[in-house]
Amino acid sequence: MTLVMVLFWVLVIAGAVALARYIGRHRQEPSPQPPVGEQRWGGGRAEDLLAERFARGDIDEDEYRRRLALLRESR
């Protein structure tokens, strides 16, 4: 009888934890939207991404300057 009672409470607690994790996973806030008038890949955002890639070392200085000039020409 004691074993059944312990097993019952273990199942109740495990169910409550699983339910809390399930609910918590679905309540995450959506990612913020870019400000009005600023497109995801337009204008300053593209230059920011390019600067981030340069800072990480993904691209060298020559490629950074070439792509930056190309972005500024296309405006």
C-alpha positions as CSV (number, residue, x, y, z in Angstrom):
1,M,0.0,0.0,0.0
2,T,2.9,2.4,0.8
3,L,4.5,1.7,-2.5
4,V,1.4,2.5,-4.4
5,M,1.0,5.8,-2.5
6,V,4.6,6.8,-3.2
7,L,4.2,5.9,-6.9
8,F,1.0,7.9,-7.1
9,W,2.7,11.1,-5.7
10,V,5.7,10.6,-8.0
11,L,3.4,10.4,-11.0
12,V,1.4,13.5,-9.9
13,I,4.6,15.6,-9.4
14,A,6.2,14.4,-12.7
15,G,2.9,15.3,-14.5
16,A,2.9,18.7,-12.9
17,V,6.5,19.4,-13.9
18,A,5.8,18.1,-17.5
19,L,2.7,20.4,-17.8
20,A,4.6,23.4,-16.5
21,R,7.5,22.9,-19.0
22,Y,5.0,22.4,-21.8
23,I,3.1,25.6,-21.0
24,G,6.4,27.5,-20.4
25,R,7.7,26.5,-23.8
26,H,4.6,27.8,-25.6
27,R,4.5,31.1,-23.7
28,Q,7.7,32.5,-25.1
29,E,7.4,36.0,-26.5
30,P,7.8,36.5,-30.3
31,S,11.0,38.0,-31.5
32,P,10.9,41.8,-31.7
33,Q,10.0,43.3,-35.1
34,P,12.3,45.9,-36.7
35,P,11.3,49.5,-36.3
36,V,8.7,50.9,-38.7
37,G,10.3,51.9,-42.0
38,E,13.4,49.8,-41.5
39,Q,13.4,46.6,-43.6
40,R,15.2,43.5,-42.4
41,W,17.7,43.6,-45.2
42,G,17.5,47.2,-46.1
43,G,19.6,50.3,-45.4
44,G,21.4,50.3,-42.1
45,R,20.6,46.7,-41.2
46,A,22.5,45.3,-44.1
47,E,25.5,47.5,-43.2
48,D,25.2,46.3,-39.6
49,L,25.3,42.7,-40.7
50,L,28.3,43.3,-42.9
51,A,30.1,45.0,-40.0
52,E,29.3,42.1,-37.7
53,R,30.7,39.6,-40.2
54,F,33.9,41.8,-40.5
55,A,34.2,42.0,-36.7
56,R,33.9,38.2,-36.4
57,G,36.6,37.7,-39.0
58,D,34.3,36.0,-41.6
59,I,35.4,38.5,-44.3
60,D,38.6,40.5,-44.7
61,E,39.0,44.2,-45.0
62,D,39.0,44.3,-48.8
63,E,35.9,42.3,-49.1
64,Y,34.2,44.4,-46.4
65,R,35.0,47.7,-48.2
66,R,33.9,46.3,-51.6
67,R,30.6,45.1,-50.3
68,L,30.0,48.3,-48.3
69,A,30.6,50.3,-51.4
70,L,28.2,48.1,-53.3
71,L,25.5,48.5,-50.7
72,R,25.8,52.3,-50.6
73,E,25.7,52.4,-54.5
74,S,22.4,50.5,-54.6
75,R,20.5,53.0,-52.4
